[in-house]
Amino acid sequence: MVLLNVPEPSLASTGAFLSIVVVSALILRVFYNLYLHPLSRFHGPWYAASFSLCPAVISVVGLEPHWMLYLAKQYGYDKPIRIAPSLLLFPQSKAIKDIYWDSKCNTKALLYGSGALGPPHLFSTIDGSEHKSLRKALGGPSWSIGGLKNNWESRIDDHVQLFVRRMTEFAEKNQPVILSDKVAEFAADIMTLVSFTNPWGFVDNSRDERNMLKSWREGLVFFGFAGRFRFFRDVILKSPWGQYFLPGTTDDNGMGYLMRQADREVSAREQRISQESFSQERPDFLQLCLEARMDGKPLNAMQKRAHVTLLIQAGADTTGTALGSTLRFLLTHPSVLHRVRAELAAASNAQALSTPIQFEETRTHLPYFVACIKESLRLHPPATNLFGRVAPSPDGKVVDGTWVPAGAEITSNAYVVQRDPHLYAPDPEAYRPERWLEDEGSSKELLSEMDASAFVFGVGPRVCLGKDVAVMEMYKLLPEVVRQFDFEMREEGEFVVVGGIAYNQRIAVQLRPRVE
């Protein structure tokens, strides 16, 4: 009997074989995605349709909204664009109602199932029926404008006045102010105020308390990448090694650090309650989380902590972005700022404004200022994310006349849809607040359509729970700051988008108290 002497494969040959296998698998996957996938008939860039890694990288480097706007201009606003292997972008405003108001289309895309924001909470819950139960448990009149006016407006007034005092100190020292940071700190203080009754001291101490804003922004890179790169999300993060990538409460930065701050607040409140040393004039949002009931039962420990984490994550920096962007637009459009000041002066002369300005006073007596806020949110939405939904089974979904197969992910995007050339003609990318005023050329029908297409806070059953908190902050702080100060722009700064979330950097100004 002759024995063949078969040499053991070398490391190099093994590596070459594995490389061939991997390359072959990638080629087959690209071929399938481009020619055999259920979405292969939809137009879009071939690289985005081939790999989900491509849109993930585009998100991480901060180009996602500009890239999608470029695609909408290239392919047109009238049809969906394939921006990932399983995801269609509908750039037209008419698609919003079909995607987000259909109760059968309320399952979120798996983008939000990565765990990058920590344990599942209201924002990251995928299943529509589960979200509905959570929303019922955690929502209610406390989040409405009426509840905020009754419970919190006087406390917000105190903080507006504190902010004015701090800015006056900068002005008296002739010290430039990074305005984008200061308004973000104000928004963070208001969210911690309504969440925990006592603000963390961002404005009073003129700093990023507990590194909350820094940690939030650090976590956006991973959030954007993990949600968009499907192989990483569905394979690596669900493997035994996934735990080493996901945020945890032992982290010193990012989302994990914010989770630890949420744990700290929950533990402190529960300890005070157990010692019967806790009382409050008004229920803050932490207490609402602790007292929430689903099917008659309280939330479990993980759910409580997850939703307190959400309060910290979602409420501060996005509103700060809206405040900063509005001020930038005003300061870079002198004619608009001049008209805003004239409106403020007329309302003050008519004794229609308090000090500080009240929410209802802005809404009733400052229509042009409100139009400026709307126009700023239109062009620089704080959440420029992919709010994907899954086309329902078994029939799929018709969106603005286009049939989408079941299981496909469909989305709009605020940065793109709020520049729809059909709705905002003739100047969709111009900052023109007058477009929001009926007595300056816009019909009631057009205004209604623009309001219905405003995607800043989302729409439908998953609309942002904290929307009215953000609106109240904008209606109170912005007119008061413009009334109190003159501004000299030193640096316009930059509108940065990472992971679908925006923030402003380096809006630098010199302040001078105004003398009426």
Secondary structure, DSSP 8 states (H G I E B T S, - for coil): ----------HHHHHHHHHHHHHHHHHHHHHIIIIISTTTTS---HHHHH-THHHHHHHHTT-HHHHHHHHHHHH-SSS-EEEETTEEE--STTHHHHHHS-GGG--B-GGGGS-TTSS--TTT---HHHHHHHHHHH-SGGGSHHHHHHHTHHHHHHHHHHHHHHHHHHHHTT--EEHHHHHHHHHHHHHHHHHHSS---HHHHTS-GGGHHHHHHHHHHHHHHHHH-HHIIIIITTSTTGGGTS--TT-SSHHHHHHHHHHHHHHHHHHHHHTT----SS--HHHHHHH-EETTEE--HHHHHHHHHHHHHHHSHHHHHHHHHHHHHHHT-HHHHHHHHHHHHHHHHTT---SS--HHHHHHH-HHHHHHHHHHHHHS-SB-----EE--TTT-EEETTEEE-TT-EEE--HHHHTT-TTTSTT-TTS--GGGG-GGGT--HHHHHHHHHH--TT--GGG--TTHHHHHHHHHHHHHHHHHHEEEEEEE--EEEEETTEEEEE--EEEEEE---
